[in-house]
């Protein structure tokens, strides 16, 4: 499947593109062209800082519309009102830390910040900044405040920054920004009425009060699935192991640590769900005995660790189901398809998502993934490397097409 571009049409949509004073302002040109290529009409507002990096003429030529830079230009009566009233959505890319502060606090000292106070449609913000600014507590507070008001604030990407450092602060890719606009303006509602239970992340099985057994799962795939369900109209509960991720907006999130805790949390909610998507990387084993105090070396050079199996959550829930659709994951390092088919059949699943976690650019901790989706009826869909958020939508499409809209219970075709 081609994953180069999103496909939703933006024809007839008017988008106001705000460009602020970041070195990444030049990337807004590509964002503008992508919006235009998908049929949108785009009006550009540049802050004074943005004009230090790019000339308005560049955006005027590519948008075919006059660029507005000042609240008091005099070219148009009250542009902060007329532009927002005509816009279907406002996109700010790149957005500086200074802009995030003004937007969060409701300050209005230029055209862009003043216009935001009159916007009724979706607002999408794609930050870009250097150093450790994105993780600064004040910036985090401003981002939380904006998200609480319904603003879509995209997480910047990790990579080389203008300073030469490698950190989280790079502007999201054109594809991801375009997808965010499309989701905001052309929402799908095909999962409305579904109550979806999603698991994500690793579990931590304690050895003593300071050590535990775990795995490399970041939780990104499960979180992306939860976000996709919510965006497509479904009701979703996310049961997650320890992750360094912010809870998705609009999603009921339950935090757990161990496999037993995850089993309990999922079991309590399983009867009321219509679909279970088990994306968590649950530990297969745990220490048979957990020490009450920190284990000491005490001159020993080795230690024998006795392990026991953790609960088979997926198998247990699949055996208990009444009408639920049950979807599992198979994270493999070799013989991906044979192992996935064995798990699909052995646990009585409707669907399984198999991926090779050793593939370059995909797997644990990455923002991208590739997968093969297999159904109990023998259907198969193959997806190359793509953003996990987009793969989440493809997984939902497969569940919808193969399970929710088709009879279940056929045997796996070899």
C-alpha positions in Angstrom: 0.0 0.0 0.0 1.3 3.5 -0.9 2.0 5.4 2.3 3.5 8.5 0.7 0.5 10.7 1.1 -2.8 10.8 3.0 -5.7 10.6 0.6 -8.6 12.6 2.1 -9.7 15.5 -0.1 -9.7 19.0 1.3 -11.5 20.5 -1.7 -13.7 23.4 -0.6 -12.0 23.9 2.7 -10.4 27.2 3.7 -7.5 26.9 6.0 -5.6 29.8 7.7 -2.0 28.9 8.1 -0.2 30.8 10.8 3.6 30.9 10.6 5.6 32.0 13.7 9.2 33.0 14.2 11.0 29.7 14.1 14.0 28.5 12.0 11.5 25.9 10.8 9.4 28.6 9.1 10.8 27.4 5.8 9.1 24.1 6.2 5.8 25.9 6.2 6.2 26.3 2.5 6.0 22.5 2.1 3.0 22.3 4.4 1.3 25.0 2.3 1.9 23.2 -0.9 0.6 19.9 0.6 -2.6 21.6 1.7 -3.0 23.1 -1.8 -2.3 19.8 -3.5 -5.2 18.3 -1.6 -7.6 21.0 -2.7 -7.6 23.5 0.2 -7.7 27.2 -0.1 -5.0 28.6 2.2 -4.6 32.1 3.7 -1.3 32.8 5.4 -0.7 34.9 8.5 2.9 35.6 9.4 4.1 37.0 12.7 6.9 39.6 12.7 9.3 36.9 13.8 8.4 34.7 10.9 9.1 37.5 8.5 12.7 37.5 9.8 13.1 34.0 8.3 10.9 34.0 5.2 9.5 36.7 3.0 5.7 37.1 2.7 6.1 37.0 -1.1 7.0 33.3 -1.1 3.7 32.4 0.6 1.8 34.8 -1.6 3.0 33.2 -4.7 2.3 29.7 -3.5 -1.0 30.4 -1.9 -2.3 32.8 -4.6 -3.6 35.1 -1.8 -2.2 38.1 0.0 -0.3 37.4 3.1 -1.3 39.3 6.2 1.4 40.2 8.7 0.0 43.0 10.9 -3.2 43.6 12.8 -3.2 47.3 11.7 -2.1 47.0 8.1 -5.2 48.8 6.9 -5.7 46.6 3.9 -8.7 45.0 5.3 -11.2 45.9 8.0 -10.7 43.8 11.2 -8.8 40.9 9.5 -8.8 39.0 12.9 -12.5 38.7 12.6 -13.0 38.2 8.8 -10.2 35.6 8.4 -11.4 33.5 11.3 -15.0 33.6 10.3 -14.2 32.4 6.8 -11.8 29.7 7.9 -12.8 26.0 8.3 -9.7 25.4 10.4 -6.6 27.2 11.7 -3.2 25.6 11.4 -0.1 27.1 13.1 3.1 25.5 11.8 5.6 26.1 13.1 4.5 27.3 16.5 7.1 28.7 18.9 7.2 28.4 22.7 6.3 32.1 22.8 3.2 31.5 20.6 2.1 28.5 22.8 2.3 30.8 25.9 0.3 33.6 24.3 -2.4 31.1 23.0 -2.7 29.3 26.3 -3.0 32.6 28.3 -5.3 34.3 25.7 -3.0 37.1 25.0 -3.7 39.1 21.9 -0.9 41.4 20.8 -0.7 40.6 17.1 -3.0 39.4 14.3 -2.5 35.7 14.8 -3.0 35.6 18.5 -6.0 38.0 18.3 -7.6 35.9 15.6 -7.4 32.7 17.7 -9.8 34.2 20.2 -12.5 34.4 17.5 -12.0 30.9 15.9 -14.9 28.5 16.2 -13.5 25.7 14.0 -10.6 23.3 14.7 -7.2 24.6 15.7 -4.1 22.5 15.0 -0.8 23.6 16.3 2.6 22.0 15.3 5.3 23.2 17.6 9.0 23.6 16.8 11.7 24.7 19.2 15.3 24.0 20.2 17.1 22.8 23.3 15.0 21.4 26.1 12.3 23.9 25.6 9.5 21.4 24.7 10.0 19.6 28.0 10.2 22.7 30.1 7.5 22.7 32.8 6.0 26.0 31.7 5.8 24.9 28.1 4.2 21.6 29.2 1.6 23.6 31.2 0.7 25.7 28.2 0.4 22.6 26.0 -1.9 20.9 28.6 -4.0 24.0 28.8 -4.5 24.2 25.0 -5.3 20.5 24.7 -7.8 20.8 27.5 -9.6 23.4 25.4 -9.7 21.1 22.4 -6.7 22.4 20.5 -4.8 19.7 18.6 -1.2 20.2 19.7 1.1 17.8 17.9 4.2 16.5 19.6 7.4 17.6 17.9 9.7 15.0 16.6 13.1 13.9 17.9 16.0 14.7 15.7 18.8 17.1 14.9 18.0 20.7 15.8 19.3 24.0 14.5 21.7 24.2 17.4 23.3 20.8 16.4 21.7 19.0 19.4 19.6 15.9 19.0 16.4 16.3 21.0 12.6 16.6 20.7 11.8 19.8 19.0 11.7 19.2 15.2 8.5 20.2 13.4 6.3 17.3 12.6 6.5 16.0 9.0 4.3 17.4 6.3 2.4 14.1 6.1 1.7 14.1 9.8 0.5 17.7 9.8 -1.6 17.1 6.7 -3.2 14.0 8.4 -4.0 16.1 11.5 -5.8 18.7 9.4 -7.7 15.9 7.5 -8.8 14.2 10.8 -10.0 17.6 12.1 -11.9 18.6 9.0 -13.0 15.2 7.6 -13.6 13.0 10.7 -14.6 9.4 10.2 -17.5 8.1 12.3 -17.4 4.5 11.3 -16.6 3.4 14.8 -19.5 5.2 16.4 -21.4 2.9 18.8 -18.3 0.6 19.4 -17.0 0.3 22.9 -13.3 -0.5 22.5 -10.9 -1.8 25.1 -7.2 -1.3 24.2 -4.1 -2.4 26.1 -0.7 -0.7 25.6 2.8 -0.6 26.8 4.9 -3.0 28.8 4.4 -4.5 32.2 6.9 -4.4 35.0 7.4 -7.5 37.1 9.2 -6.6 40.4 12.2 -8.5 41.5 12.6 -6.3 44.6 11.5 -2.7 45.5 14.0 -1.2 43.0 14.4 -3.7 40.2 11.9 -5.3 37.8 11.7 -7.4 34.6 10.2 -5.6 31.6 10.6 -5.2 27.8 11.3 -2.4 25.3 7.7 -1.5 24.5 7.1 2.2 24.4 3.3 2.0 24.2 3.2 4.1 21.1 1.2 1.6 19.0 -1.5 1.1 21.6 -1.8 4.8 22.3 -2.1 5.4 18.5 -4.9 2.9 18.3 -6.8 4.5 21.2 -6.5 7.9 19.5 -7.7 6.5 16.2 -10.8 4.9 17.8 -11.6 8.2 19.5 -11.1 10.1 16.3 -13.5 7.8 14.4 -16.3 8.1 16.9 -15.7 5.1 19.2 -15.8 5.0 22.9 -12.4 3.8 24.2 -10.8 2.7 27.4 -7.0 2.4 27.4 -5.4 0.1 29.9 -1.7 0.9 29.9 1.5 -0.2 31.5 4.2 2.3 32.5 4.9 4.6 29.5 6.5 8.0 29.0 3.4 9.2 27.0 0.7 11.7 27.8 -2.8 10.1 28.1 -4.7 10.6 24.8 -7.3 13.4 25.0 -10.8 12.1 25.3 -9.8 8.6 26.2 -10.4 6.9 29.6 -7.0 5.8 30.7 -6.3 3.2 33.4 -2.7 2.9 34.6 -1.3 -0.5 35.7 2.2 -1.9 36.4 2.2 -5.7 36.4 0.7 -8.4 34.2 -1.7 -9.3 37.0 -2.9 -5.7 37.4 -3.4 -5.5 33.7 -5.4 -8.8 33.7 -7.6 -7.5 36.5 -8.2 -4.1 34.8 -9.1 -5.7 31.4 -11.2 -8.4 33.0 -13.3 -5.9 34.9 -14.1 -4.1 31.6 -14.2 -6.9 29.1 -17.9 -7.8 29.4 -19.0 -4.2 28.4 -16.8 -3.8 25.4 -17.5 -4.7 21.8 -13.9 -5.0 20.7 -10.7 -5.8 22.5 -7.4 -4.8 20.9 -4.5 -6.3 22.9 -1.5 -4.2 21.8 0.3 -4.4 25.1 3.6 -6.3 25.4 2.8 -8.2 28.5 5.7 -9.9 30.2 5.6 -13.6 29.7 7.4 -14.4 33.0 7.8 -12.8 36.4 10.0 -13.6 39.4 8.6 -16.4 41.5 9.5 -14.5 44.6 9.6 -10.8 45.1 12.1 -9.7 47.7 10.8 -7.3 50.4 14.1 -5.4 50.4 16.7 -4.6 47.9 18.8 -7.6 47.0 22.5 -7.2 47.8 25.5 -8.7 46.0 27.2 -9.6 49.4 30.2 -10.8 47.5 28.3 -13.0 45.1 29.1 -12.9 41.5 26.0 -14.6 40.2 22.4 -15.2 41.3 19.8 -17.7 40.2 16.4 -16.2 39.4 13.4 -18.5 39.4 10.6 -17.4 37.1 7.0 -18.3 36.6 4.5 -17.6 33.8 2.3 -14.6 34.0 -1.4 -14.8 33.3 -2.3 -15.5 29.6 -4.5 -12.4 29.4 -5.4 -12.7 25.8 -6.2 -16.4 25.9 -8.3 -16.0 29.1 -10.4 -13.1 27.7 -10.9 -14.8 24.3 -12.2 -17.9 26.1 -14.7 -15.8 28.1 -16.1 -13.7 25.2 -19.7 -13.7 24.2 -19.9 -11.5 21.1 -16.7 -9.4 21.4 -14.2 -9.1 18.6 -10.8 -10.0 19.9 -7.6 -8.7 18.3 -4.1 -9.7 19.3 -0.6 -8.7 18.4 2.4 -10.8 17.6 5.8 -9.1 18.0 8.3 -11.5 16.6 12.0 -11.7 15.7 11.8 -14.6 13.3 9.3 -16.7 11.4 6.8 -13.9 11.8 3.9 -15.3 9.9 4.1 -18.9 11.2 4.2 -17.8 14.8 1.4 -15.3 14.2 -0.9 -17.9 12.6 -0.2 -20.3 15.5 -1.1 -17.6 18.0 -4.2 -16.6 16.1 -5.4 -20.2 16.0 -4.3 -21.2 19.5 -5.9 -18.3 21.3 -9.1 -18.3 19.2 -8.6 -14.7 17.9 -10.6 -13.0 15.2 -7.5 -11.0 14.0 -3.8 -10.7 14.7 -1.4 -8.0 13.9 2.1 -9.4 13.3 5.3 -7.4 13.0 9.0 -8.0 13.0 10.4 -5.9 15.9 14.0 -6.2 14.5 13.1 -4.3 11.3 15.1 -1.2 10.8 13.0 1.9 11.5 10.1 0.0 13.1 9.2 -1.9 16.2 9.6 -1.0 19.9 10.2 2.7 20.6 10.0 3.9 17.0 7.4 6.3 15.6 6.9 4.0 12.6 5.9 0.4 12.1 5.2 -2.2 9.5 2.7 -5.1 9.9 0.8 -8.0 8.4 -2.8 -8.4 9.6 -4.2 -11.9 9.5 -7.8 -12.9 10.1 -9.2 -16.2 11.3 -10.9 -16.6 7.9 -7.5 -16.5 6.1 -7.6 -12.9 4.9 -4.3 -11.0 4.9 -3.3 -7.4 4.6 0.4 -6.3 4.3 1.5 -2.8 5.3 5.0 -1.3 4.8 6.7 1.0 7.1 4.4 4.0 8.0 3.7 6.2 11.0 2.1 4.2 13.9 -0.9 6.6 13.9 -1.6 5.8 10.3 -1.1 2.1 10.9 -3.6 2.3 13.7 -6.2 3.5 11.2 -5.4 0.6 8.9 -5.8 -1.8 11.8 -9.2 -0.3 12.5 -10.1 -0.6 8.8 -9.2 -4.3 8.9 -11.2 -5.0 12.1 -14.2 -3.1 10.6 -14.0 -4.9 7.2 -13.0 -8.4 8.4 -14.9 -8.7 11.7 -17.5 -6.0 12.4 -19.0 -6.1 8.8 -18.4 -9.8 8.2 -19.4 -13.1 9.9 -16.8 -14.6 12.2 -15.9 -18.1 13.2 -14.4 -19.5 10.0 -11.3 -21.6 10.2 -7.9 -20.2 9.3 -7.0 -21.1 5.7 -3.5 -22.4 5.4 
